Amino acid sequence: MVEHTTAATHAVVTLDVALPGIIWGWMITLNMWAKSIGTGAVLIGVYLLKKYGDRVESIKTLMPVVSFIFLNIFLLFTLLDLHQPLRMWHIFFYPHWTSAITVGAWLATIFTGIIFVMAAGRIMRKVSDEQYNKLMWAAFIFAIPVTLYTATIMGEASARELWQTPTELLQMALAAFIGGSATYLIFGIGDREIKRDLAIVLAVSAALSFIVYMGEYYFGAMKAEEVAATIAFVKEGGSYHTMFWVGQTLGYILPVVFVIFALRTQSNSLLALASVLALAGLWIAKHVWLVIPQLLNLS
Amino acid sequence: MKLGFLVDLALCMGCKGCEVSCKVENEVPLGMWRLRVKYVDVGTFPETKRTFTPLRCNHCENAPCERICPVSALHYLENGIVNVDKERCIGCAGCVMACPYGAIYIDPETNTADKCTYCAHRIAGGMMPACVVACPVEANIFGDLDDPTSNISRYIMEHQGNVKVRKPEKNTHPKHFYTSGGEVNLNPLASKREEGYNLFNNITHLKHVGGH
């Protein structure tokens, strides 16, 4: 790899301009994190309603309300992150359909609209069970691309070699499963069997997510020098080394361990703790992965 | 018509005339650059050599910035230039994330994306880009790549085997070429950026200025 030749050439930049700072920062992290909960609540919620029916009747209201709150956090910070937020309407009046940002904005807007109707309908008791079911399936269908589209934005960000669409698609889906299952566990939804189901979803998703990160951590660098240079920021001595491992530990390792103990001891509080840690760790892990490619000098 | 640029790095002497003329012509704000000349020193004293590399937007034929822009603020002109419509831009910075050459910045005065446009306004008036005019050694060669008689086309033909683009593996098909350039010039990972080595600039990273 070319960076290994610098020892031989001893090539040193002696005059250049300052490098750009981090452009997509904590607001984008919050955007992804909140979206994971907003869509995950629907994906997991629909699964629970189909499997357990009346045993989880309470989530018929909780699901759209939680989803609506977190989707609005996601949309609010998407808007705030724009340098020209008052021009957001350009996306709807001058849409450029090759852009995943455009497609995502439209899908998220429609999805939020459906969720709003579901939440308002349930709270005001203006929606019948039949209507609710139709809206629920529409929400479920839209929740899938809304969960995944951020991965395609990252894929279109050609400058950031670390973000590969297939990997990010999987990470976005797993983040939604973590977000959804953790939310219902924190709310203490359902009986022991339902909690066991949610705990397994949480633990399996966290474990898979951790495996994918470790795959990138140890093997990503073997494919491309830009990935190697990026991963160096989270390796030992890198500026994000500690934060990366804090995210991995809180978000993935500890929740798996706590879920195993919780299922053995049937401890609901341990499940809630695992869920809180998973959500906190998810934010940190996402943030590190968002920021480190931006530290790399591109030219 | 497909406009392109070629820099003969064997001619460039790092005077930064192109850099200054670009800033003046396009009123580029303090701390921002549409075009910059990077110095890289190679070797160990006394066997050292200084290289100069002007870096600007590559006006790619398959431009990631154009593809990711949600509102077509980044768009192609008929002459192949990738232009920016500052009135259309919403400042999402998707283009900044997408450009593999780090050629796009968020203008802190307008809060919109900006970059080299090959001086599209001058070309529309039949003039050469400001950097071409300012170069004292004619290291910047600009013209129509579709015209085999243009200076740039002839230069490319004469220097076959010695013409390179930056990051060809990105599949962006840049229309900005270099002759006499090596990895040290064109690959940012081929040189170290060590604190304390900069001649004049103690600021290594810009703080992000903008809408948030």
Interface residues (C-beta under 8 A of the other chain):
Chain A: M1 V2 E3 T5 T6 T9 H10 A11 V12 V13 T14 L15 D16 V17 A18 L19 P20 G21 I22 I23 W24 G25 M27 L80 D81 L82 H83 Q84 P85 R87 M88 H90 I91 Y94 P95 H96 T98 S99 A100 I101 T102 A105 I153 E156 A157 S158 A159 R160 E225 E226 A229 Q294 N297 L298 S299
Chain B: G31 W33 R36 K38 Y39 V40 D41 V42 G43 T44 R50 L55 P64 R67 I68 C69 P70 V71 S72 R88 C89 I90 G91 C92 A93 G94 V96 M97 A98 C99 P100 Y101 G102 A103 Y105 I106 N111 T112 R166 K170 T172 E183 V184 N187 P188 L189 A190 S191 K192 R193 E194 Y197 N198 L199 F200 N201 I203 T204 H205 L206 K207 H208 G210 G211 H212
